Amino acid sequence: MYVRNAMSTVVLTIGPAHTLRQAARLMSARRIGAAVVLDTDTSGLGILTERDILNSLGAGEDPDRETAQAHTTSDVVFAAPGWTLDEAATAMVHGGFRHLIVLDGQEPEPVGIVSVRDIIRCWSRVPEQSPAPERERVDAVPA
């Protein structure tokens, strides 16, 4: 089985100036655990996860003042749709993270995100509780 079979094609893209509260609201509304942070000034992709937000809150930081940019992981490991789920799981274990942004070839736009939950769902062959749409891209308005 491959990443293309497991990945979610619902990709939330936010800007680096979004506050953590804005990011959390968008992620919560879509029931997802990570957002791709697109910095158009550097043309770079990063990822902001629920854990990043939780760590900031746990440190007593103000979610209305803290920006996604300050908490984004920018040294991201990207997966390809043709990776096996074993390859994706190995990358996650070695890197100590739970999400991979999926890029298809040289395209700068993410085609999906695969999470540990997605991989487990495929390996266990248990259907999702609420299936994701066939193909959807969600872009938040830049903050």
N, C-alpha and C positions, 0 to 999 in steps of 0.2 A: 504494500500500500504506500501511496506517495503523499507528500505535503499537499498537492493539489486536491486530494480526496478529503483531507482533514481541515484545511484552512477555512477560516471565515472570510468571506469576501466583503463583509461589512467593515469598512476601514474608516475610522474617525480620524480626520486630519485637523489639527489645530495649529495655531501660530505660537511662536515663542512668548508673545506678550500676554497670552491668556493667563488668568490667575488660576491657582490651584482649585479654587472653588468653582470657577467656570468649567474647568476641565472635569472635575468630579461630577458636576451636574450633567454634562454631556455624556460622560461615560456611564453614569448611573441610568440615565434615560434610555440608553441603548443596550444596557445590561452587558457591557463589555469591560474588560479589565485593563485595557491599554489604549493609548491614543498615539498616533504618529504625529510628531512635531516637525513641521516643515518650516525651515528658516529660509525664506526666499532671498535674504541678503547673502547667505553663504551657500545656498542651493543644497544644504545638507538635510538629511533625515535623522531624526532621533526618535526616542520612544519615552513616553511618560506612562508609568504603570500605577495601578492602585497602591502598590507597595511604596512607591516614591511619595505619593500623597500622604499615606499613613505615616511614613517616617518623618515627614515635615510636621504633621500635626503632633506626633509624639514628641518632637523636639520643641513644641510650644510655639512654632512659627504661625503667623497669621495667614490663613488661606486666601484672604482678600488682598494681600500685599505680595505674597510670594508668586512668582511667575513660573510658567512651565519651563522656560529657558533655564532657570536656576536649578531645576530638578530633573532635567532631561538627560537620559543616557545617550551620549553622542557617539561612543565607540561601539556601534551596533553591529551584531552579527546578523547578516541577512541570509535567508533561505531561498532556494529556488523551488518552483512548483514540482520539479522532477526529483527532488531529494526524496529518499525513502524516509519513512517515519522514524526508523532507527537512526538515520543520520541526524535528523532534527532533534531527537531525544538526546543523542550523544552531545550535540552542540550545546543544548540547554544544560545538561549535567556539567559539562566542562566549564561553561561560562557562568553557571550559578544563576540563571534567569529562567523565566517561565513563558516568555513570548518571543517569537521571531517574526520580523517583518519579512514578507515574501515579495521578492522582485522577480520579474520575468525578463531575463536577458539584460540588455542595456537600458531598458526603460527606467526612468527615474521615479515613476509613479508606482507606489505599492499596489500589488494585485490582491493582497490578502495579509492576514495575520494568522499564525498558527500558535496555539497555546498548548500547555501540558494537558489541559482538559480536553482539547480537540483530539490529541493523540490518544489519550486514554479511551475516549468515546469510540474511536475507530478500532482500537485493539480489543475493546470489550464487546464491540458490535451492538451496543445499546444505543437506540436512537435518542436524539436530542429531545428535550421536553418541548421546546418551541423552535421549530426549524427556522434557520435564517433564510432570508430571501435568496433567490437564485443568484442575483448579482446586484449589488447596491454599493454605491460610494457615498459616503457622508462627509461633507466638508463643512466645518463650522465657520461662521463668519469671523474673520481675523479680529482679534481684540485690539 
